[in-house]
Amino acid sequence: MSEKTLTRMDLSEAVFREVGLSRTESAQLVESVLTHISDALVAGETVKISSFGTFSVRDKTARVGRNPKTGEEVPISPRRVLTFRPSHLMKDRVAAGTRR
Amino acid sequence: MIRSELIQKIADENPHLTLRHVERIVNTVFEEIIAALERGDRVELRGFGAFSVKARDARLGRNPRTGEAVEVEDKNVPFFKTGKLLRDRLNGKA
């Protein structure tokens, strides 16, 4: 496995190569994609990107947690968490591409 | 929100681009992420989250219909961890 880490810059570069806009505008468009997804999720919407996956927000109720180091009980307040469910296509491609 | 709605929103903000262009841009972003994971790479988008690949060990599964035991091979699966900023925003902290 190569184990490289890609960032926004790599995604912008891909958009730049694919569409031929300026690097600045390509970067802004990548940011815009992430911002729209985030805003929809913050508004409580599910974001479903066909052949990529589904981002959904779940409400978690309060529970009692424990500090694993001290064993002390600490209350965990109710919170909203984001889950990502990859599409079958993504799962298949990742499994095939990284077969051990 | 679905893919086409995302594309439409970005197209509305960028009237100088055609819908076809925006479609290609959005698709390129998602395709690059999948292609990276396919190579075993990580994609780290600060504030949003990180996509990575996790190894799952082989296990003995069961056909839920027949109850028959089946071997499930070890495999790599995509994983997403929410970024700190987005996690805070979801909880009204940012």
N, CA and C atoms of all chains as a GROMACS GRO file, in nm:
protein
  582
    1MET      N    1   0.084  -0.122   0.000
    1MET     CA    2   0.000   0.000   0.000
    1MET      C    3   0.087   0.126   0.000
    2SER      N    4   0.047   0.226  -0.075
    2SER     CA    5   0.130   0.346  -0.088
    2SER      C    6   0.119   0.439   0.033
    3GLU      N    7  -0.004   0.448   0.093
    3GLU     CA    8  -0.023   0.528   0.215
    3GLU      C    9   0.015   0.675   0.202
    4LYS      N   10  -0.019   0.734   0.092
    4LYS     CA   11   0.003   0.877   0.076
    4LYS      C   12  -0.120   0.948   0.134
    5THR      N   13  -0.104   1.073   0.172
    5THR     CA   14  -0.221   1.149   0.216
    5THR      C   15  -0.251   1.261   0.119
    6LEU      N   16  -0.373   1.258   0.065
    6LEU     CA   17  -0.415   1.365  -0.025
    6LEU      C   18  -0.484   1.474   0.055
    7THR      N   19  -0.477   1.596   0.005
    7THR     CA   20  -0.543   1.709   0.072
    7THR      C   21  -0.629   1.783  -0.030
    8ARG      N   22  -0.687   1.893   0.016
    8ARG     CA   23  -0.764   1.980  -0.074
    8ARG      C   24  -0.685   2.015  -0.199
    9MET      N   25  -0.553   2.036  -0.179
    9MET     CA   26  -0.468   2.076  -0.291
    9MET      C   27  -0.470   1.973  -0.403
   10ASP      N   28  -0.466   1.845  -0.366
   10ASP     CA   29  -0.468   1.739  -0.466
   10ASP      C   30  -0.602   1.734  -0.539
   11LEU      N   31  -0.711   1.758  -0.465
   11LEU     CA   32  -0.843   1.757  -0.528
   11LEU      C   33  -0.855   1.876  -0.624
   12SER      N   34  -0.804   1.993  -0.581
   12SER     CA   35  -0.806   2.112  -0.666
   12SER      C   36  -0.726   2.088  -0.792
   13GLU      N   37  -0.612   2.024  -0.776
   13GLU     CA   38  -0.524   1.995  -0.890
   13GLU      C   39  -0.597   1.905  -0.991
   14ALA      N   40  -0.672   1.807  -0.940
   14ALA     CA   41  -0.748   1.717  -1.027
   14ALA      C   42  -0.855   1.794  -1.103
   15VAL      N   43  -0.922   1.886  -1.033
   15VAL     CA   44  -1.025   1.967  -1.099
   15VAL      C   45  -0.960   2.058  -1.204
   16PHE      N   46  -0.847   2.114  -1.168
   16PHE     CA   47  -0.771   2.200  -1.260
   16PHE      C   48  -0.736   2.125  -1.388
   17ARG      N   49  -0.686   2.004  -1.374
   17ARG     CA   50  -0.648   1.922  -1.491
   17ARG      C   51  -0.769   1.882  -1.574
   18GLU      N   52  -0.880   1.851  -1.504
   18GLU     CA   53  -0.999   1.799  -1.570
   18GLU      C   54  -1.074   1.908  -1.647
   19VAL      N   55  -1.084   2.027  -1.588
   19VAL     CA   56  -1.172   2.128  -1.646
   19VAL      C   57  -1.098   2.246  -1.706
   20GLY      N   58  -0.975   2.270  -1.663
   20GLY     CA   59  -0.900   2.380  -1.722
   20GLY      C   60  -0.938   2.518  -1.673
   21LEU      N   61  -0.992   2.526  -1.551
   21LEU     CA   62  -1.013   2.657  -1.489
   21LEU      C   63  -0.881   2.695  -1.424
   22SER      N   64  -0.873   2.815  -1.368
   22SER     CA   65  -0.749   2.852  -1.298
   22SER      C   66  -0.736   2.768  -1.172
   23ARG      N   67  -0.613   2.763  -1.117
   23ARG     CA   68  -0.593   2.686  -0.993
   23ARG      C   69  -0.674   2.748  -0.879
   24THR      N   70  -0.678   2.880  -0.876
   24THR     CA   71  -0.753   2.948  -0.769
   24THR      C   72  -0.901   2.911  -0.775
   25GLU      N   73  -0.957   2.918  -0.896
   25GLU     CA   74  -1.100   2.889  -0.908
   25GLU      C   75  -1.128   2.741  -0.880
   26SER      N   76  -1.037   2.654  -0.922
   26SER     CA   77  -1.053   2.511  -0.895
   26SER      C   78  -1.057   2.486  -0.745
   27ALA      N   79  -0.968   2.554  -0.673
   27ALA     CA   80  -0.963   2.540  -0.527
   27ALA      C   81  -1.092   2.590  -0.464
   28GLN      N   82  -1.144   2.702  -0.515
   28GLN     CA   83  -1.268   2.758  -0.460
   28GLN      C   84  -1.385   2.663  -0.482
   29LEU      N   85  -1.386   2.596  -0.598
   29LEU     CA   86  -1.496   2.505  -0.627
   29LEU      C   87  -1.492   2.381  -0.538
   30VAL      N   88  -1.372   2.331  -0.512
   30VAL     CA   89  -1.358   2.216  -0.421
   30VAL      C   90  -1.411   2.255  -0.283
   31GLU      N   91  -1.372   2.376  -0.238
   31GLU     CA   92  -1.417   2.426  -0.108
   31GLU      C   93  -1.569   2.437  -0.106
   32SER      N   94  -1.623   2.484  -0.216
   32SER     CA   95  -1.767   2.503  -0.228
   32SER      C   96  -1.842   2.369  -0.215
   33VAL      N   97  -1.787   2.264  -0.272
   33VAL     CA   98  -1.847   2.130  -0.260
   33VAL      C   99  -1.853   2.090  -0.112
   34LEU      N  100  -1.740   2.108  -0.041
   34LEU     CA  101  -1.735   2.068   0.100
   34LEU      C  102  -1.827   2.154   0.186
   35THR      N  103  -1.832   2.284   0.153
   35THR     CA  104  -1.917   2.375   0.231
   35THR      C  105  -2.065   2.340   0.215
   36HIS      N  106  -2.108   2.312   0.092
   36HIS     CA  107  -2.249   2.279   0.071
   36HIS      C  108  -2.288   2.149   0.140
   37ILE      N  109  -2.198   2.051   0.137
   37ILE     CA  110  -2.227   1.925   0.206
   37ILE      C  111  -2.237   1.952   0.357
   38SER      N  112  -2.138   2.026   0.412
   38SER     CA  113  -2.139   2.057   0.556
   38SER      C  114  -2.265   2.132   0.597
   39ASP      N  115  -2.301   2.234   0.519
   39ASP     CA  116  -2.418   2.316   0.554
   39ASP      C  117  -2.545   2.231   0.557
   40ALA      N  118  -2.560   2.143   0.459
   40ALA     CA  119  -2.679   2.057   0.455
   40ALA      C  120  -2.683   1.966   0.579
   41LEU      N  121  -2.567   1.913   0.617
   41LEU     CA  122  -2.561   1.824   0.733
   41LEU      C  123  -2.592   1.899   0.862
   42VAL      N  124  -2.537   2.021   0.873
   42VAL     CA  125  -2.561   2.102   0.992
   42VAL      C  126  -2.710   2.136   1.001
   43ALA      N  127  -2.776   2.150   0.885
   43ALA     CA  128  -2.920   2.177   0.882
   43ALA      C  129  -3.000   2.049   0.912
   44GLY      N  130  -2.929   1.938   0.933
   44GLY     CA  131  -2.996   1.814   0.969
   44GLY      C  132  -3.034   1.725   0.851
   45GLU      N  133  -2.992   1.767   0.732
   45GLU     CA  134  -3.025   1.688   0.613
   45GLU      C  135  -2.930   1.569   0.597
   46THR      N  136  -2.977   1.467   0.524
   46THR     CA  137  -2.891   1.357   0.484
   46THR      C  138  -2.836   1.393   0.347
   47VAL      N  139  -2.709   1.366   0.323
   47VAL     CA  140  -2.651   1.396   0.192
   47VAL      C  141  -2.616   1.265   0.122
   48LYS      N  142  -2.684   1.244   0.011
   48LYS     CA  143  -2.673   1.116  -0.060
   48LYS      C  144  -2.608   1.140  -0.196
   49ILE      N  145  -2.484   1.093  -0.208
   49ILE     CA  146  -2.412   1.111  -0.334
   49ILE      C  147  -2.407   0.974  -0.403
   50SER      N  148  -2.485   0.958  -0.508
   50SER     CA  149  -2.494   0.828  -0.574
   50SER      C  150  -2.357   0.780  -0.618
   51SER      N  151  -2.334   0.653  -0.605
   51SER     CA  152  -2.208   0.584  -0.636
   51SER      C  153  -2.088   0.630  -0.553
   52PHE      N  154  -2.111   0.718  -0.456
   52PHE     CA  155  -2.006   0.758  -0.363
   52PHE      C  156  -2.043   0.708  -0.222
   53GLY      N  157  -2.150   0.766  -0.168
   53GLY     CA  158  -2.194   0.722  -0.036
   53GLY      C  159  -2.293   0.820   0.024
   54THR      N  160  -2.335   0.791   0.146
   54THR     CA  161  -2.436   0.871   0.214
   54THR      C  162  -2.382   0.922   0.348
   55PHE      N  163  -2.393   1.053   0.367
   55PHE     CA  164  -2.358   1.113   0.495
   55PHE      C  165  -2.489   1.136   0.570
   56SER      N  166  -2.500   1.087   0.694
   56SER     CA  167  -2.620   1.117   0.768
   56SER      C  168  -2.588   1.154   0.912
   57VAL      N  169  -2.677   1.232   0.968
   57VAL     CA  170  -2.658   1.284   1.102
   57VAL      C  171  -2.748   1.205   1.196
   58ARG      N  172  -2.690   1.161   1.309
   58ARG     CA  173  -2.768   1.086   1.407
   58ARG      C  174  -2.762   1.154   1.540
   59ASP      N  175  -2.873   1.150   1.612
   59ASP     CA  176  -2.876   1.207   1.747
   59ASP      C  177  -2.841   1.098   1.847
   60LYS      N  178  -2.747   1.130   1.936
   60LYS     CA  179  -2.710   1.035   2.041
   60LYS      C  180  -2.761   1.089   2.173
   61THR      N  181  -2.815   1.002   2.254
   61THR     CA  182  -2.866   1.046   2.384
   61THR      C  183  -2.753   1.054   2.486
   62ALA      N  184  -2.780   1.119   2.596
   62ALA     CA  185  -2.680   1.131   2.703
   62ALA      C  186  -2.652   0.994   2.763
   63ARG      N  187  -2.529   0.973   2.806
   63ARG     CA  188  -2.497   0.847   2.875
   63ARG      C  189  -2.381   0.872   2.970
   64VAL      N  190  -2.356   0.774   3.055
   64VAL     CA  191  -2.246   0.788   3.149
   64VAL      C  192  -2.122   0.722   3.090
   65GLY      N  193  -2.016   0.799   3.077
   65GLY     CA  194  -1.892   0.744   3.026
   65GLY      C  195  -1.793   0.727   3.141
   66ARG      N  196  -1.672   0.685   3.107
   66ARG     CA  197  -1.573   0.663   3.212
   66ARG      C  198  -1.438   0.709   3.159
   67ASN      N  199  -1.366   0.781   3.237
   67ASN     CA  200  -1.230   0.816   3.201
   67ASN      C  201  -1.148   0.689   3.206
   68PRO      N  202  -1.097   0.641   3.091
   68PRO     CA  203  -1.029   0.512   3.090
   68PRO      C  204  -0.902   0.512   3.175
   69LYS      N  205  -0.845   0.627   3.198
   69LYS     CA  206  -0.722   0.633   3.277
   69LYS      C  207  -0.750   0.628   3.428
   70THR      N  208  -0.849   0.706   3.472
   70THR     CA  209  -0.874   0.715   3.616
   70THR      C  210  -0.991   0.629   3.661
   71GLY      N  211  -1.074   0.582   3.566
   71GLY     CA  212  -1.190   0.502   3.602
   71GLY      C  213  -1.305   0.585   3.654
   72GLU      N  214  -1.284   0.716   3.654
   72GLU     CA  215  -1.383   0.810   3.704
   72GLU      C  216  -1.503   0.819   3.609
   73GLU      N  217  -1.623   0.825   3.664
   73GLU     CA  218  -1.742   0.838   3.580
   73GLU      C  219  -1.762   0.982   3.536
   74VAL      N  220  -1.790   1.000   3.408
   74VAL     CA  221  -1.816   1.136   3.359
   74VAL      C  222  -1.941   1.133   3.272
   75PRO      N  223  -2.029   1.232   3.288
   75PRO     CA  224  -2.148   1.234   3.205
   75PRO      C  225  -2.112   1.272   3.061
   76ILE      N  226  -2.171   1.204   2.963
   76ILE     CA  227  -2.152   1.241   2.822
   76ILE      C  228  -2.283   1.303   2.775
   77SER      N  229  -2.277   1.427   2.736
   77SER     CA  230  -2.399   1.500   2.700
   77SER      C  231  -2.454   1.451   2.566
   78PRO      N  232  -2.583   1.472   2.541
   78PRO     CA  233  -2.640   1.431   2.413
   78PRO      C  234  -2.569   1.504   2.300
   79ARG      N  235  -2.548   1.438   2.187
   79ARG     CA  236  -2.476   1.504   2.078
   79ARG      C  237  -2.524   1.453   1.943
   80ARG      N  238  -2.490   1.528   1.841
   80ARG     CA  239  -2.521   1.486   1.704
   80ARG      C  240  -2.392   1.436   1.641
   81VAL      N  241  -2.398   1.317   1.584
   81VAL     CA  242  -2.279   1.262   1.519
   81VAL      C  243  -2.308   1.236   1.372
   82LEU      N  244  -2.200   1.241   1.294
   82LEU     CA  245  -2.210   1.220   1.150
   82LEU      C  246  -2.161   1.080   1.116
   83THR      N  247  -2.239   1.009   1.037
   83THR     CA  248  -2.189   0.879   0.990
   83THR      C  249  -2.184   0.880   0.838
   84PHE      N  250  -2.085   0.811   0.785
   84PHE     CA  251  -2.072   0.799   0.639
   84PHE      C  252  -2.087   0.653   0.604
   85ARG      N  253  -2.179   0.627   0.513
   85ARG     CA  254  -2.198   0.490   0.464
   85ARG      C  255  -2.152   0.485   0.319
   86PRO      N  256  -2.039   0.417   0.292
   86PRO     CA  257  -1.990   0.414   0.155
   86PRO      C  258  -2.084   0.336   0.064
   87SER      N  259  -2.089   0.376  -0.063
   87SER     CA  260  -2.172   0.305  -0.160
   87SER      C  261  -2.110   0.168  -0.189
   88HIS      N  262  -2.189   0.081  -0.249
   88HIS     CA  263  -2.136  -0.050  -0.288
   88HIS      C  264  -2.021  -0.035  -0.384
   89LEU      N  265  -2.035   0.061  -0.476
   89LEU     CA  266  -1.929   0.085  -0.574
   89LEU      C  267  -1.798   0.121  -0.505
   90MET      N  268  -1.807   0.212  -0.407
   90MET     CA  269  -1.684   0.252  -0.336
   90MET      C  270  -1.625   0.133  -0.261
   91LYS      N  271  -1.710   0.057  -0.192
   91LYS     CA  272  -1.661  -0.058  -0.116
   91LYS      C  273  -1.594  -0.160  -0.208
   92ASP      N  274  -1.659  -0.186  -0.321
   92ASP     CA  275  -1.603  -0.284  -0.416
   92ASP      C  276  -1.470  -0.236  -0.472
   93ARG      N  277  -1.464  -0.108  -0.509
   93ARG     CA  278  -1.339  -0.056  -0.567
   93ARG      C  279  -1.226  -0.056  -0.464
   94VAL      N  280  -1.257  -0.020  -0.340
   94VAL     CA  281  -1.154  -0.017  -0.237
   94VAL      C  282  -1.107  -0.159  -0.205
   95ALA      N  283  -1.201  -0.252  -0.196
   95ALA     CA  284  -1.164  -0.391  -0.168
   95ALA      C  285  -1.078  -0.448  -0.280
   96ALA      N  286  -1.117  -0.421  -0.404
   96ALA     CA  287  -1.043  -0.475  -0.520
   96ALA      C  288  -0.906  -0.408  -0.535
   97GLY      N  289  -0.904  -0.278  -0.511
   97GLY     CA  290  -0.781  -0.202  -0.533
   97GLY      C  291  -0.674  -0.229  -0.430
   98THR      N  292  -0.716  -0.267  -0.309
   98THR     CA  293  -0.619  -0.283  -0.201
   98THR      C  294  -0.610  -0.426  -0.153
   99ARG      N  295  -0.651  -0.519  -0.239
   99ARG     CA  296  -0.650  -0.663  -0.201
   99ARG      C  297  -0.513  -0.703  -0.148
  100ARG      N  298  -0.516  -0.772  -0.032
  100ARG     CA  299  -0.388  -0.809   0.032
  100ARG      C  300  -0.336  -0.942  -0.019
  101MET      N  301  -3.009   1.609   0.070
  101MET     CA  302  -2.952   1.663  -0.054
  101MET      C  303  -2.890   1.548  -0.134
  102ILE      N  304  -2.914   1.548  -0.260
  102ILE     CA  305  -2.854   1.446  -0.346
  102ILE      C  306  -2.756   1.511  -0.444
  103ARG      N  307  -2.679   1.429  -0.514
  103ARG     CA  308  -2.574   1.478  -0.602
  103ARG      C  309  -2.622   1.590  -0.697
  104SER      N  310  -2.737   1.567  -0.762
  104SER     CA  311  -2.786   1.666  -0.860
  104SER      C  312  -2.820   1.799  -0.794
  105GLU      N  313  -2.867   1.794  -0.669
  105GLU     CA  314  -2.900   1.920  -0.598
  105GLU      C  315  -2.772   1.994  -0.561
  106LEU      N  316  -2.670   1.919  -0.524
  106LEU     CA  317  -2.540   1.979  -0.493
  106LEU      C  318  -2.485   2.049  -0.617
  107ILE      N  319  -2.493   1.980  -0.730
  107ILE     CA  320  -2.444   2.036  -0.856
  107ILE      C  321  -2.522   2.164  -0.891
  108GLN      N  322  -2.653   2.159  -0.873
  108GLN     CA  323  -2.738   2.275  -0.904
  108GLN      C  324  -2.702   2.395  -0.817
  109LYS      N  325  -2.677   2.372  -0.688
  109LYS     CA  326  -2.642   2.482  -0.597
  109LYS      C  327  -2.513   2.549  -0.641
  110ILE      N  328  -2.414   2.468  -0.677
  110ILE     CA  329  -2.286   2.525  -0.718
  110ILE      C  330  -2.300   2.595  -0.853
  111ALA      N  331  -2.382   2.540  -0.940
  111ALA     CA  332  -2.406   2.604  -1.070
  111ALA      C  333  -2.473   2.740  -1.051
  112ASP      N  334  -2.567   2.749  -0.957
  112ASP     CA  335  -2.636   2.875  -0.930
  112ASP      C  336  -2.538   2.983  -0.883
  113GLU      N  337  -2.437   2.941  -0.806
  113GLU     CA  338  -2.339   3.038  -0.755
  113GLU      C  339  -2.235   3.076  -0.859
  114ASN      N  340  -2.225   2.998  -0.965
  114ASN     CA  341  -2.123   3.022  -1.068
  114ASN      C  342  -2.184   3.032  -1.207
  115PRO      N  343  -2.258   3.141  -1.230
  115PRO     CA  344  -2.332   3.154  -1.356
  115PRO      C  345  -2.243   3.151  -1.481
  116HIS      N  346  -2.113   3.175  -1.463
  116HIS     CA  347  -2.024   3.172  -1.580
  116HIS      C  348  -1.986   3.030  -1.620
  117LEU      N  349  -2.027   2.931  -1.539
  117LEU     CA  350  -1.997   2.791  -1.573
  117LEU      C  351  -2.125   2.722  -1.619
  118THR      N  352  -2.111   2.631  -1.715
  118THR     CA  353  -2.229   2.557  -1.758
  118THR      C  354  -2.257   2.446  -1.657
  119LEU      N  355  -2.380   2.396  -1.659
  119LEU     CA  356  -2.417   2.288  -1.568
  119LEU      C  357  -2.328   2.166  -1.595
  120ARG      N  358  -2.301   2.144  -1.723
  120ARG     CA  359  -2.215   2.033  -1.764
  120ARG      C  360  -2.075   2.042  -1.700
  121HIS      N  361  -2.023   2.166  -1.697
  121HIS     CA  362  -1.892   2.190  -1.635
  121HIS      C  363  -1.895   2.158  -1.486
  122VAL      N  364  -1.998   2.212  -1.419
  122VAL     CA  365  -2.008   2.193  -1.275
  122VAL      C  366  -2.022   2.044  -1.243
  123GLU      N  367  -2.098   1.975  -1.326
  123GLU     CA  368  -2.114   1.831  -1.311
  123GLU      C  369  -1.977   1.762  -1.314
  124ARG      N  370  -1.895   1.800  -1.411
  124ARG     CA  371  -1.763   1.738  -1.424
  124ARG      C  372  -1.674   1.771  -1.304
  125ILE      N  373  -1.685   1.894  -1.256
  125ILE     CA  374  -1.604   1.937  -1.140
  125ILE      C  375  -1.642   1.855  -1.016
  126VAL      N  376  -1.772   1.849  -0.988
  126VAL     CA  377  -1.819   1.777  -0.869
  126VAL      C  378  -1.784   1.628  -0.880
  127ASN      N  379  -1.807   1.571  -0.998
  127ASN     CA  380  -1.775   1.430  -1.016
  127ASN      C  381  -1.627   1.402  -0.999
  128THR      N  382  -1.543   1.496  -1.044
  128THR     CA  383  -1.398   1.480  -1.031
  128THR      C  384  -1.358   1.474  -0.884
  129VAL      N  385  -1.419   1.558  -0.801
  129VAL     CA  386  -1.387   1.559  -0.658
  129VAL      C  387  -1.415   1.421  -0.598
  130PHE      N  388  -1.535   1.368  -0.623
  130PHE     CA  389  -1.570   1.238  -0.564
  130PHE      C  390  -1.486   1.125  -0.624
  131GLU      N  391  -1.461   1.135  -0.754
  131GLU     CA  392  -1.381   1.031  -0.820
  131GLU      C  393  -1.238   1.029  -0.765
  132GLU      N  394  -1.179   1.146  -0.742
  132GLU     CA  395  -1.044   1.151  -0.687
  132GLU      C  396  -1.036   1.086  -0.550
  133ILE      N  397  -1.140   1.107  -0.470
  133ILE     CA  398  -1.141   1.047  -0.336
  133ILE      C  399  -1.145   0.895  -0.346
  134ILE      N  400  -1.235   0.843  -0.430
  134ILE     CA  401  -1.243   0.697  -0.445
  134ILE      C  402  -1.112   0.642  -0.501
  135ALA      N  403  -1.057   0.710  -0.601
  135ALA     CA  404  -0.932   0.663  -0.663
  135ALA      C  405  -0.819   0.658  -0.561
  136ALA      N  406  -0.814   0.756  -0.472
  136ALA     CA  407  -0.710   0.759  -0.369
  136ALA      C  408  -0.725   0.638  -0.275
  137LEU      N  409  -0.849   0.614  -0.230
  137LEU     CA  410  -0.874   0.502  -0.138
  137LEU      C  411  -0.843   0.369  -0.207
  138GLU      N  412  -0.872   0.363  -0.336
  138GLU     CA  413  -0.846   0.244  -0.415
  138GLU      C  414  -0.696   0.211  -0.414
  139ARG      N  415  -0.613   0.315  -0.410
  139ARG     CA  416  -0.467   0.295  -0.404
  139ARG      C  417  -0.419   0.271  -0.262
  140GLY      N  418  -0.512   0.282  -0.165
  140GLY     CA  419  -0.474   0.265  -0.026
  140GLY      C  420  -0.432   0.396   0.039
  141ASP      N  421  -0.450   0.507  -0.031
  141ASP     CA  422  -0.415   0.639   0.022
  141ASP      C  423  -0.525   0.694   0.113
  142ARG      N  424  -0.489   0.796   0.190
  142ARG     CA  425  -0.585   0.867   0.274
  142ARG      C  426  -0.621   1.000   0.207
  143VAL      N  427  -0.737   1.053   0.240
  143VAL     CA  428  -0.772   1.188   0.193
  143VAL      C  429  -0.812   1.267   0.315
  144GLU      N  430  -0.733   1.371   0.347
  144GLU     CA  431  -0.758   1.447   0.468
  144GLU      C  432  -0.805   1.587   0.432
  145LEU      N  433  -0.930   1.616   0.467
  145LEU     CA  434  -0.987   1.746   0.435
  145LEU      C  435  -1.015   1.818   0.567
  146ARG      N  436  -0.917   1.896   0.610
  146ARG     CA  437  -0.923   1.966   0.740
  146ARG      C  438  -1.055   2.039   0.761
  147GLY      N  439  -1.115   2.017   0.876
  147GLY     CA  440  -1.239   2.084   0.909
  147GLY      C  441  -1.360   2.007   0.863
  148PHE      N  442  -1.342   1.924   0.761
  148PHE     CA  443  -1.453   1.844   0.708
  148PHE      C  444  -1.443   1.702   0.758
  149GLY      N  445  -1.331   1.636   0.728
  149GLY     CA  446  -1.311   1.499   0.773
  149GLY      C  447  -1.205   1.429   0.693
  150ALA      N  448  -1.180   1.304   0.726
  150ALA     CA  449  -1.076   1.228   0.657
  150ALA      C  450  -1.129   1.093   0.612
  151PHE      N  451  -1.100   1.059   0.487
  151PHE     CA  452  -1.135   0.928   0.435
  151PHE      C  453  -1.009   0.841   0.440
  152SER      N  454  -1.025   0.718   0.489
  152SER     CA  455  -0.910   0.627   0.492
  152SER      C  456  -0.958   0.485   0.466
  153VAL      N  457  -0.863   0.393   0.461
  153VAL     CA  458  -0.895   0.253   0.437
  153VAL      C  459  -0.859   0.174   0.562
  154LYS      N  460  -0.952   0.092   0.608
  154LYS     CA  461  -0.926   0.008   0.725
  154LYS      C  462  -0.929  -0.138   0.686
  155ALA      N  463  -0.843  -0.216   0.750
  155ALA     CA  464  -0.838  -0.360   0.722
  155ALA      C  465  -0.939  -0.434   0.809
  156ARG      N  466  -1.011  -0.523   0.750
  156ARG     CA  467  -1.103  -0.610   0.826
  156ARG      C  468  -1.052  -0.753   0.815
  157ASP      N  469  -1.038  -0.818   0.929
  157ASP     CA  470  -0.990  -0.956   0.929
  157ASP      C  471  -1.093  -1.052   0.869
  158ALA      N  472  -1.045  -1.165   0.824
  158ALA     CA  473  -1.134  -1.271   0.777
  158ALA      C  474  -1.218  -1.318   0.895
  159ARG      N  475  -1.340  -1.359   0.869
  159ARG     CA  476  -1.425  -1.407   0.978
  159ARG      C  477  -1.521  -1.512   0.925
  160LEU      N  478  -1.583  -1.581   1.019
  160LEU     CA  479  -1.682  -1.678   0.980
  160LEU      C  480  -1.818  -1.609   0.984
  161GLY      N  481  -1.877  -1.593   0.868
  161GLY     CA  482  -2.007  -1.528   0.862
  161GLY      C  483  -2.116  -1.633   0.851
  162ARG      N  484  -2.239  -1.587   0.839
  162ARG     CA  485  -2.351  -1.680   0.830
  162ARG      C  486  -2.449  -1.629   0.725
  163ASN      N  487  -2.494  -1.717   0.642
  163ASN     CA  488  -2.598  -1.679   0.547
  163ASN      C  489  -2.726  -1.659   0.628
  164PRO      N  490  -2.777  -1.536   0.633
  164PRO     CA  491  -2.891  -1.509   0.721
  164PRO      C  492  -3.016  -1.586   0.680
  165ARG      N  493  -3.024  -1.625   0.555
  165ARG     CA  494  -3.144  -1.697   0.510
  165ARG      C  495  -3.138  -1.845   0.551
  166THR      N  496  -3.021  -1.907   0.528
  166THR     CA  497  -3.012  -2.051   0.552
  166THR      C  498  -2.944  -2.084   0.685
  167GLY      N  499  -2.875  -1.985   0.745
  167GLY     CA  500  -2.806  -2.011   0.870
  167GLY      C  501  -2.673  -2.082   0.849
  168GLU      N  502  -2.641  -2.107   0.724
  168GLU     CA  503  -2.519  -2.177   0.688
  168GLU      C  504  -2.396  -2.090   0.714
  169ALA      N  505  -2.290  -2.148   0.768
  169ALA     CA  506  -2.167  -2.074   0.795
  169ALA      C  507  -2.089  -2.054   0.664
  170VAL      N  508  -2.042  -1.931   0.642
  170VAL     CA  509  -1.962  -1.904   0.522
  170VAL      C  510  -1.837  -1.827   0.561
  171GLU      N  511  -1.726  -1.858   0.496
  171GLU     CA  512  -1.603  -1.786   0.525
  171GLU      C  513  -1.606  -1.651   0.455
  172VAL      N  514  -1.578  -1.545   0.531
  172VAL     CA  515  -1.568  -1.413   0.472
  172VAL      C  516  -1.419  -1.377   0.470
  173GLU      N  517  -1.366  -1.349   0.353
  173GLU     CA  518  -1.222  -1.318   0.341
  173GLU      C  519  -1.186  -1.186   0.407
  174ASP      N  520  -1.059  -1.172   0.444
  174ASP     CA  521  -1.015  -1.042   0.496
  174ASP      C  522  -1.024  -0.941   0.382
  175LYS      N  523  -1.056  -0.817   0.415
  175LYS     CA  524  -1.071  -0.717   0.310
  175LYS      C  525  -1.048  -0.577   0.365
  176ASN      N  526  -1.031  -0.483   0.276
  176ASN     CA  527  -1.014  -0.344   0.315
  176ASN      C  528  -1.143  -0.267   0.288
  177VAL      N  529  -1.181  -0.184   0.384
  177VAL     CA  530  -1.305  -0.109   0.369
  177VAL      C  531  -1.281   0.041   0.386
  178PRO      N  532  -1.360   0.123   0.316
  178PRO     CA  533  -1.348   0.268   0.331
  178PRO      C  534  -1.399   0.312   0.467
  179PHE      N  535  -1.337   0.417   0.522
  179PHE     CA  536  -1.376   0.468   0.652
  179PHE      C  537  -1.372   0.621   0.650
  180PHE      N  538  -1.468   0.684   0.717
  180PHE     CA  539  -1.469   0.831   0.725
  180PHE      C  540  -1.472   0.875   0.870
  181LYS      N  541  -1.384   0.967   0.903
  181LYS     CA  542  -1.385   1.025   1.037
  181LYS      C  543  -1.417   1.174   1.024
  182THR      N  544  -1.519   1.218   1.095
  182THR     CA  545  -1.562   1.356   1.087
  182THR      C  546  -1.455   1.451   1.142
  183GLY      N  547  -1.434   1.562   1.075
  183GLY     CA  548  -1.338   1.662   1.120
  183GLY      C  549  -1.390   1.738   1.241
  184LYS      N  550  -1.297   1.799   1.313
  184LYS     CA  551  -1.334   1.866   1.438
  184LYS      C  552  -1.430   1.983   1.414
  185LEU      N  553  -1.401   2.064   1.314
  185LEU     CA  554  -1.486   2.181   1.290
  185LEU      C  555  -1.629   2.139   1.257
  186LEU      N  556  -1.642   2.041   1.168
  186LEU     CA  557  -1.776   1.995   1.130
  186LEU      C  558  -1.848   1.933   1.250
  187ARG      N  559  -1.774   1.855   1.329
  187ARG     CA  560  -1.834   1.793   1.449
  187ARG      C  561  -1.885   1.903   1.542
  188ASP      N  562  -1.805   2.007   1.562
  188ASP     CA  563  -1.848   2.118   1.648
  188ASP      C  564  -1.968   2.191   1.588
  189ARG      N  565  -1.966   2.211   1.457
  189ARG     CA  566  -2.079   2.280   1.393
  189ARG      C  567  -2.208   2.201   1.410
  190LEU      N  568  -2.199   2.068   1.399
  190LEU     CA  569  -2.317   1.982   1.414
  190LEU      C  570  -2.377   1.998   1.552
  191ASN      N  571  -2.292   2.034   1.649
  191ASN     CA  572  -2.338   2.048   1.786
  191ASN      C  573  -2.351   2.194   1.828
  192GLY      N  574  -2.362   2.280   1.728
  192GLY     CA  575  -2.385   2.421   1.754
  192GLY      C  576  -2.273   2.494   1.825
  193LYS      N  577  -2.150   2.440   1.814
  193LYS     CA  578  -2.038   2.501   1.886
  193LYS      C  579  -1.949   2.587   1.798
  194ALA      N  580  -1.978   2.595   1.671
  194ALA     CA  581  -1.891   2.676   1.584
  194ALA      C  582  -1.975   2.752   1.482
   0.00000   0.00000   0.00000
